[in-house]
Amino acid sequence: MNKIRLLFFATLRERAGVKSLDLEIPEEMTVRGLKEKLAAEYPSLGESLKSVLITINREYAFDEAVIPPGAEMALFPPVSGG
């Protein structure tokens, strides 16, 4: 298993009900797999996970990215502005 830390920001923090979360995930799990796991375990995040920005160790990551061991991941809601 791979132990990671998730950090939630802005509205995602409110929906998750926590600031951070330590999780054990299968090795070779992708960002997409993590989103599916979070949507199943935290239904209040489900819809938001479709458009979140995710970083792995402070670098933007896409759905196909494999999560490395001990990663620190951050989830940000989309930002709009003028």
Helices and strands as residue ranges (DSSP letters): E 2-8, H 11-16, E 20-25, H 31-41, G 43-45, G 48-50, E 53-56, E 59-61, E 72-76
